[in-house]
Amino acid sequence: MSYTAPLKDMLFNIRHLARIDEIAKLPGFEDAGYDTAQAVLEEAAKFNEQVVAPLNWDGDRNPSSWKDGQVKTTPGFKNAFRQFGEGGWQGLQHPADFGGQGLPKTIGAACIEMVNSANLSFALCPLLTDGAIEALLTAGSDELKATYLEKLVSGEWTGTMNLTEPQAGSDLALVRSRAEPQPDGTYRVFGTKIYITYGEHDMADNIVHLVLARVTGAPEGIKGISLFVVPKFLVNKDGSLGARNDVHCVSIEHKLGIKASPTAVLQYGDGTAAKDVSGTGPGAVGYLVGQENRGLEYMFIMMNAARYAVGMQGIAVAERAYQKAVQYARERVQSRPVDGSLKTSAPIIHHPDVRRMLMTMRAYTEGCRAMASVAAAAYDAAHHHSEAEARKTNQAFYEFMVPLVKGYSTEMSLEVTSLGVQVHGGMGFIEETGAAQHYRDAKILTIYEGTTAIQANDLVGRKTLRDGGQTAKAIAQQVAVTVADLRKDGSVDALAVAARLDAARQAFVDVVDFMASEKDPNAVYAGSVPYLMLAGNLMAGWQLARALLIAQAALARGEDTAFMQSKITTARFYADHILSKAEGTRDSIVTGAASVTAMALEAF
């Protein structure tokens, strides 16, 4: 089926929840108000609906292929990516100094959702390039910036992130790729990297690999890891492409989903791609990013950018699955309505349980979209606000939200895409309907850029316990303000949502207190993922509650009655059916920790 970008919901969030006109008051964003957001999103919608979305099904049936070290992408991808670059979409959020448009993340996030809804496999290439750009902007030398950034920002070249090795998954202390210093200031890089998204492809003239490796003699563990730029083709002083570097693709993976996105195994420095690229011996030529032994610090710049973007992917694939399920539910005729309203078989959208599934899909997706939009606004304020204290407060909020956007939104996408298959019934299990593709594509989102457990450990250790829960409780206090506003509104829906939201807020605070006081780390981390899910549930529910208040006021003015009523109905459903899970989650964390680790290891 075709994809239609949910522009109205996106623009509602951007205007009312993220408050784009406040962002437009920040230095550097003066021209990025609501009118700009609307114009950009409308153009993004046209491009993704017309150019990128039609390739999604073909990419699943005719995925990328590897032969003799070369990767050929799905027919149509190369042309679409060229148009993507020419349209300025790669550079949307990046600085004008390097050819970008310098727009806020608040606008860029919605565009990221659209391209991922249109085609998750296609969107992974610009996602990784964004991360490479961020790392170079933050830690790259002036020479590296001058050499690579304009080409990356324009989409002429693409970027990758090389962390994982066969023996080193999430435990990067085990990285064994090595970098040998050369007299000319470059390094020779040797090693094998796996799971490298778009590590080889035919859509761009050059691929700029950002690679973690150990300099000869570096300390063991994570303190001895450095970051290097290792391009597929070396770059001459005049900016033209030079010799092929000694890095090549050994194979690509055969995967459950995102099949059109080539996941490469890359070999550095074995002499296969280039016997000797500069006359000084074997090895892939690499250029140090920043300082030696600080590579993990720089790589986390890419990781955080990618983690937020992966959360947007979860929202995106959920939206696509929801749209497909609604279309099928309107068309599939089966059984009479239980209320006797029709005397013949009816489209299944008439049946209460189908409507429950569709409302669950809609509420989850809209809640996570709203949460991500507000997080993006905090990022913009953290980087552009003129006052240091405001920057600090917004940075703390954004950092707290990143594991939620990534972890909760991607776990949500599994439930939503599974429900999408269920709405289709037996036809959902048949590949030809396309519902199964969304389910298969979504699974990787909870795994890459750090599994949900890794996001949860980050949320517990770095974002909650490091400051004794102060940031978490400050956010809970903001939720309490919304609860008070709902009670002041006094409508039936507002009061119902207020009760659920306040109970979820208290459950969240109870868990924060438990984790801050608990001395047994096993007890704390046994509940880390449930805590992430509770926090994400609360944050998404909070934003939908704010949306309800805005919609109530708009209804009173007679504005866009159908849409605003839908916002209220969705918020109420979320509170009744999803936010209501918070107290049970709290109880499982606070009183159920012991049973998680009680079983003897040999009994498993």
C-alpha positions in Angstrom: 0.0 0.0 0.0 1.0 3.6 -0.4 2.3 5.7 2.5 0.8 9.0 3.6 2.8 11.2 5.9 0.9 12.1 9.1 1.5 15.8 8.6 -1.3 17.1 10.7 -0.2 15.2 13.8 3.5 16.0 13.2 2.7 19.7 12.8 0.4 19.7 15.9 3.3 18.4 18.0 5.8 20.8 16.5 3.6 23.8 17.1 2.0 23.0 20.4 4.2 20.5 22.3 7.7 21.3 21.0 6.7 25.0 20.6 8.6 25.7 17.4 7.9 29.5 17.6 9.9 29.5 20.9 12.7 27.6 19.2 12.7 30.2 16.4 13.7 32.8 19.0 16.9 31.0 19.7 20.1 32.3 18.0 20.6 30.7 14.6 17.0 29.5 14.3 15.3 32.9 13.5 13.9 31.7 10.2 12.8 28.3 11.5 9.3 29.0 12.8 6.0 27.2 12.2 5.7 28.4 8.6 9.1 27.0 7.7 8.3 23.8 9.5 5.1 23.4 7.6 6.8 24.1 4.2 9.7 21.7 4.9 7.5 18.9 6.1 5.1 19.2 3.1 8.0 18.9 0.7 9.5 16.0 2.7 6.1 14.3 2.5 6.0 14.6 -1.3 9.5 13.2 -1.8 9.0 10.3 0.5 5.5 9.4 -0.6 6.4 9.6 -4.3 10.0 8.5 -4.5 11.1 6.5 -1.5 8.0 4.6 -0.4 7.4 2.8 -3.7 10.8 1.1 -3.3 10.0 -0.4 0.1 8.3 -3.6 -1.0 10.8 -4.1 -3.8 13.7 -3.8 -1.4 12.3 -6.7 0.7 11.8 -8.9 -2.4 15.1 -7.9 -4.2 17.6 -7.1 -1.4 21.1 -5.9 -1.8 23.5 -8.4 -3.2 27.3 -9.1 -2.8 29.7 -10.4 -5.4 33.5 -10.2 -5.5 33.6 -7.5 -2.8 31.0 -5.3 -4.5 27.5 -4.6 -3.3 24.7 -3.8 -5.6 21.7 -2.2 -3.9 18.0 -2.7 -4.8 17.1 -1.3 -8.3 15.9 2.3 -7.8 17.8 3.0 -4.5 20.7 4.7 -6.2 18.5 7.1 -8.1 16.4 7.8 -5.1 19.5 8.5 -3.0 20.8 10.9 -5.6 17.5 12.8 -5.4 17.7 12.7 -1.6 21.0 14.4 -1.7 20.1 16.9 -4.4 17.0 17.8 -2.4 19.1 18.8 0.6 17.6 16.2 2.9 21.0 14.9 4.1 22.0 18.3 5.2 18.8 19.4 6.7 20.0 19.7 10.3 23.7 20.3 9.6 25.5 23.7 9.6 25.3 26.0 6.7 29.1 26.4 6.9 29.4 23.0 5.3 26.4 23.2 2.9 23.6 22.2 5.2 20.4 24.1 6.0 21.0 24.4 9.7 17.4 23.7 10.7 16.4 22.6 14.2 16.2 19.0 15.2 12.6 19.6 16.0 11.9 19.9 12.2 14.5 17.4 11.2 13.0 14.7 13.5 9.7 14.7 11.6 11.6 14.4 8.3 13.6 11.5 9.7 10.3 9.7 10.6 9.0 10.2 7.1 11.9 8.7 5.3 11.9 5.8 7.7 8.2 5.2 7.3 8.6 5.3 3.6 11.5 2.8 3.5 13.4 1.7 6.6 16.2 0.0 4.7 16.8 3.1 2.5 16.8 5.5 5.5 19.6 3.6 7.3 22.2 5.1 4.9 21.6 8.7 5.7 21.1 7.8 9.4 24.6 6.6 9.7 26.0 9.5 7.6 24.3 11.9 10.1 26.2 10.2 12.9 29.5 10.5 11.1 28.9 14.2 10.4 28.1 14.8 14.1 31.3 13.1 15.2 33.5 15.1 12.8 31.8 18.4 13.7 32.5 17.7 17.4 36.0 16.1 17.3 37.4 16.3 13.8 40.4 18.5 13.0 39.9 21.5 10.7 41.6 19.4 7.9 39.3 16.5 8.4 36.3 18.8 8.4 37.5 20.5 5.2 38.1 17.2 3.5 35.0 15.3 4.3 32.1 17.4 5.7 30.8 19.1 2.6 30.7 15.9 0.7 28.9 14.1 3.5 26.4 16.9 4.1 25.6 17.0 0.4 25.0 13.2 0.3 27.7 12.8 -2.4 29.6 10.6 0.1 28.2 8.5 2.9 29.4 7.6 6.4 29.5 4.5 8.5 30.1 3.6 12.2 32.6 0.7 12.8 32.4 -0.6 16.3 31.6 -4.3 16.4 34.1 -7.1 15.9 33.5 -10.9 15.9 34.7 -11.2 19.5 33.5 -7.8 20.6 29.8 -7.1 20.5 28.5 -4.5 23.0 31.6 -5.0 25.1 33.9 -2.6 23.3 36.7 -3.2 25.8 37.4 -6.3 23.6 38.1 -4.4 20.4 41.3 -5.7 18.8 41.5 -3.8 15.5 44.9 -2.0 15.6 46.3 1.2 14.2 50.0 1.7 13.6 51.3 5.3 13.6 53.2 6.4 10.4 55.9 9.1 10.0 53.5 11.3 8.0 51.0 11.5 10.8 48.6 8.9 9.4 47.9 5.5 10.7 47.7 2.0 9.2 44.5 0.2 10.3 44.2 -3.6 10.5 41.2 -5.7 11.6 37.8 -7.0 11.0 34.5 -5.2 11.6 31.1 -6.8 11.4 27.5 -5.5 11.2 28.5 -2.4 9.3 25.4 -0.8 7.9 25.9 0.4 4.3 29.6 -0.5 4.8 29.7 -1.1 1.0 27.2 0.0 -1.6 26.9 1.6 -5.1 24.9 4.7 -4.2 27.7 7.2 -3.5 31.2 7.9 -4.9 33.0 7.4 -1.6 32.3 5.8 1.8 33.8 7.4 4.9 34.3 4.8 7.6 34.7 5.9 11.2 36.6 3.1 12.9 37.4 2.2 16.5 40.9 0.7 16.8 43.8 0.5 19.3 47.0 2.4 18.6 50.1 0.2 19.1 51.0 0.3 22.8 47.6 1.7 23.9 46.2 0.6 27.3 43.9 -2.4 27.5 40.2 -1.9 27.9 38.0 1.0 26.8 40.6 3.6 27.7 42.9 2.5 24.9 40.5 2.9 22.0 40.9 5.6 19.4 38.7 6.7 16.5 39.9 7.0 12.9 38.5 8.2 9.5 39.3 5.5 7.0 37.8 6.3 3.6 37.0 3.8 0.9 38.9 6.0 -1.5 41.7 8.3 -0.4 41.1 12.0 -1.1 43.6 14.1 -3.0 44.6 17.6 -1.8 42.3 19.1 -4.4 39.4 17.1 -3.1 39.3 14.6 -5.9 39.2 10.9 -5.3 42.5 9.1 -5.3 43.7 5.5 -4.8 41.5 2.8 -3.4 42.2 2.3 0.3 42.9 -1.1 1.8 39.4 -1.9 3.1 37.0 -4.2 1.4 33.7 -6.0 2.0 34.1 -9.7 2.7 30.4 -10.4 2.7 27.0 -9.1 3.7 24.6 -10.7 6.1 21.3 -12.5 5.3 18.8 -11.0 7.7 15.3 -11.4 9.1 14.4 -7.9 8.0 15.7 -4.6 6.5 16.9 -6.8 3.7 17.7 -4.0 1.3 20.1 -2.4 3.7 23.5 -4.1 3.2 25.0 -5.1 6.5 28.7 -5.6 5.7 31.7 -7.5 7.1 34.7 -5.2 6.4 38.3 -6.3 6.3 41.0 -3.6 6.9 44.6 -4.0 5.9 44.8 -7.5 4.4 46.0 -6.2 1.0 43.0 -7.4 -0.9 41.6 -4.0 -1.9 44.9 -2.3 -2.3 48.3 -3.9 -2.1 50.1 -0.7 -1.1 48.2 2.6 -1.2 51.2 4.9 -0.6 54.4 3.0 -1.0 55.0 2.6 2.7 53.6 -0.9 3.3 50.3 -2.7 3.9 47.3 -1.5 5.9 44.3 0.8 5.4 45.2 4.5 5.7 43.4 6.1 8.6 43.3 9.6 10.1 43.0 10.1 13.8 39.9 11.9 15.0 40.7 14.1 18.0 43.2 12.6 20.4 44.4 9.0 20.9 42.6 6.8 23.4 39.5 9.0 23.4 37.8 7.2 20.6 34.9 5.8 22.6 34.1 9.3 23.8 33.8 10.5 20.2 32.0 7.4 19.1 29.3 8.1 21.6 28.5 11.3 19.8 27.6 9.1 16.8 25.9 6.6 19.1 23.6 9.2 20.8 22.7 10.7 17.4 21.9 7.2 16.1 20.0 6.1 19.2 17.6 9.0 18.9 17.2 8.3 15.1 16.6 4.6 15.8 13.8 5.6 18.1 12.3 7.6 15.3 12.6 4.5 13.2 10.5 2.6 15.7 7.8 5.4 15.4 8.1 5.3 11.7 7.6 1.6 11.1 4.7 1.7 13.7 3.0 4.4 11.7 3.4 2.5 8.4 2.0 -0.7 10.0 -0.9 1.3 11.5 -1.8 2.8 8.1 -1.7 -0.6 6.5 -3.8 -2.2 9.2 -6.5 0.6 9.0 -6.7 0.2 5.2 -7.1 -3.6 5.5 -9.7 -3.3 8.3 -11.8 -1.0 6.2 -11.7 -3.4 3.2 -11.9 -6.8 4.8 -15.5 -8.0 5.1 -16.1 -10.7 7.7 -18.8 -11.5 10.3 -21.7 -9.4 11.5 -21.2 -6.7 14.2 -21.9 -8.0 17.7 -24.3 -5.1 18.4 -26.6 -6.1 15.5 -26.2 -2.7 13.8 -25.8 -4.5 10.5 -27.7 -7.5 9.3 -24.9 -8.6 6.9 -21.2 -9.2 7.2 -19.3 -6.0 7.7 -15.8 -4.6 7.3 -13.8 -5.8 10.3 -13.2 -2.3 11.5 -16.8 -2.5 13.0 -15.6 -5.2 15.5 -14.7 -4.0 19.0 -11.5 -6.0 19.3 -10.2 -4.8 15.9 -10.9 -1.3 17.0 -9.0 -2.0 20.3 -6.0 -3.2 18.3 -6.1 -0.2 15.9 -6.5 2.2 18.9 -3.5 0.6 20.6 -1.4 1.0 17.5 -2.5 4.6 17.1 -2.1 5.6 20.7 1.4 4.1 21.0 2.6 5.7 17.8 1.2 9.2 18.5 2.5 9.1 22.1 6.0 8.2 21.1 5.9 10.7 18.3 5.0 13.4 20.7 7.6 12.4 23.2 10.3 12.4 20.5 9.2 15.8 19.3 9.5 17.3 22.8 12.9 15.7 23.2 14.1 17.2 19.9 13.0 20.7 21.1 15.1 20.2 24.3 18.1 19.3 22.1 17.7 22.5 20.1 17.5 24.6 23.3 20.4 22.8 24.9 22.6 23.7 21.9 21.3 27.2 21.0 19.8 28.9 24.1 21.6 32.1 25.1 21.4 31.3 28.8 23.8 28.7 30.3 21.3 27.5 32.9 18.7 26.9 30.2 21.2 25.0 28.1 22.1 22.8 31.1 18.5 22.0 32.1 17.5 21.2 28.5 20.6 19.0 28.0 19.8 17.0 31.1 16.2 16.5 29.9 17.3 15.5 26.5 19.9 13.0 27.8 17.3 11.5 30.0 14.9 11.2 27.1 17.3 9.5 24.6 17.2 6.0 26.1 13.4 6.3 26.3 13.0 7.5 22.7 15.3 4.7 21.6 14.2 1.9 24.0 10.5 2.5 24.5 9.7 3.5 20.9 11.4 0.5 19.5 9.9 -2.0 21.9 6.6 -0.3 21.1 7.1 -0.8 17.4 7.3 -4.6 18.0 3.9 -4.6 19.6 2.4 -2.3 17.0 3.7 -4.2 14.0 2.7 -7.5 15.6 -0.8 -6.1 16.0 -0.7 -5.1 12.4 -0.2 -8.7 11.4 -3.0 -9.7 13.8 -5.5 -7.3 12.3 -4.8 -8.9 8.9 -5.5 -12.4 10.4 -4.1 -15.3 8.4 -3.4 -12.9 5.5 -0.9 -11.1 7.8 1.2 -14.2 7.9 1.4 -14.2 4.1 4.3 -12.2 2.8 2.4 -10.9 -0.2 0.2 -8.6 2.0 3.3 -6.7 3.2 2.2 -6.7 6.9 4.9 -9.2 7.8 7.7 -7.0 6.4 7.0 -4.3 9.0 7.1 -6.9 11.8 10.4 -8.3 10.5 12.0 -4.9 9.9 11.0 -3.7 13.4 12.9 -6.4 15.3 16.4 -5.1 14.7 15.4 -1.7 16.2 15.5 -3.1 19.7 18.9 -4.5 19.1 21.2 -2.2 17.2 22.8 1.0 18.6 22.6 -0.8 22.0 19.9 -3.3 23.0 17.0 -2.3 25.2 18.9 -3.6 28.2 21.9 -1.3 27.3 19.5 1.7 27.0 18.0 0.7 30.4 21.4 0.4 32.0 22.3 3.8 30.7 19.0 5.2 32.0 19.6 3.7 35.5 23.3 4.3 35.9 24.0 7.6 34.0 20.7 9.3 33.9 19.0 8.4 37.2 21.5 7.2 39.9 24.4 9.5 39.0 22.5 12.5 40.4 20.5 10.6 43.0 17.4 10.8 40.9 17.2 14.6 40.9 16.7 14.9 37.1 14.1 12.1 37.1 12.2 13.8 39.9 12.4 17.2 38.3 10.7 15.8 35.3 8.1 14.1 37.5 7.3 17.5 38.9 6.6 18.8 35.5 4.2 16.0 35.0 2.5 17.0 38.2 1.9 20.4 36.8 0.1 18.9 33.8 -2.0 16.7 36.2 -3.1 19.9 38.0 -4.0 21.5 34.6 -6.1 18.5 33.7 -8.0 18.7 37.0 -8.5 22.4 36.5 -9.9 21.7 33.0 -12.5 19.5 34.7 -13.9 17.7 31.7 -14.7 14.0 32.0 -11.8 13.0 29.8 -9.4 15.4 31.4 -10.2 14.1 34.9 -9.9 10.5 33.8 -6.5 11.1 32.2 -5.4 13.1 35.3 -6.1 10.1 37.5 -4.1 7.7 35.4 -1.3 10.2 34.8 -0.9 11.0 38.4 -0.8 7.3 39.4 1.8 6.6 36.7 3.9 9.6 37.9 3.8 8.3 41.5 4.8 4.8 40.3 7.7 6.3 38.5 8.8 8.3 41.6 8.5 5.1 43.7 10.8 3.3 41.4 13.4 6.1 41.4 13.3 6.1 45.2 13.8 2.3 45.3 16.7 2.4 42.9 18.4 5.3 44.7 18.2 3.5 48.1 18.7 -0.1 47.0 22.2 -1.3 47.9 22.2 -4.6 45.8 23.1 -3.8 42.2 21.5 -7.0 41.0 18.2 -5.9 42.5 18.4 -2.5 40.8 19.4 -3.8 37.3 16.9 -6.7 37.5 14.3 -4.0 37.0 16.2 -1.8 34.6 14.2 -2.6 31.4 10.8 -2.5 33.2 11.9 0.9 34.6 12.7 2.1 31.1 9.3 0.9 29.9 7.6 2.6 32.8 9.5 5.9 32.2 8.7 5.8 28.5 5.1 5.0 29.1 4.9 8.0 31.5 6.6 10.4 29.1 4.5 9.4 26.2 1.3 9.6 28.3 2.3 13.0 29.6 2.7 14.4 26.1 -0.7 13.0 25.1 -2.2 14.6 28.2 -0.7 17.9 27.2 -2.2 17.4 23.7 -5.6 16.7 25.2 -5.5 20.1 27.0 -4.6 21.9 23.8 -7.3 20.0 21.8 -9.9 20.9 24.4 -9.1 24.6 24.1 -9.1 24.3 20.3 -12.5 22.6 20.4 -13.9 25.5 22.5 -12.8 27.8 19.7 -14.4 25.6 17.1 -11.0 24.8 15.4 -10.6 21.6 13.4 -13.2 19.7 15.4 -12.7 16.2 14.0 -8.9 16.2 14.4 -9.0 17.7 17.9 -11.7 15.3 19.1 -9.4 12.5 17.8 -6.5 13.8 19.9 -8.7 13.7 23.0 -10.0 10.2 22.2 -6.5 8.9 21.7 -5.2 10.5 24.9 -8.1 9.0 26.8 -7.5 5.5 25.3 -3.8 5.7 26.1 -4.5 6.6 29.7 -7.1 3.8 30.1 -5.3 1.0 28.4 -1.5 1.8 28.4 -0.7 4.3 31.1 -2.8 2.1 33.5 0.0 -0.5 33.3 2.4 1.7 35.2 1.5 0.6 38.7 1.9 -3.0 38.0 5.3 -2.4 36.4 6.3 -0.5 39.6 5.3 -3.4 41.8 7.3 -5.9 39.7 10.4 -3.7 40.0 10.1 -2.9 43.7 8.9 -6.2 45.1 9.9 -8.6 42.4 13.6 -8.1 42.1 14.6 -11.2 44.2 12.7 -13.7 41.9 14.6 -12.5 38.9 17.9 -13.9 40.1 16.6 -16.6 42.5 16.9 -19.5 40.2 20.1 -21.5 40.5 22.2 -21.2 37.3 22.4 -24.9 36.8 18.6 -25.1 36.9 18.1 -23.2 33.7 
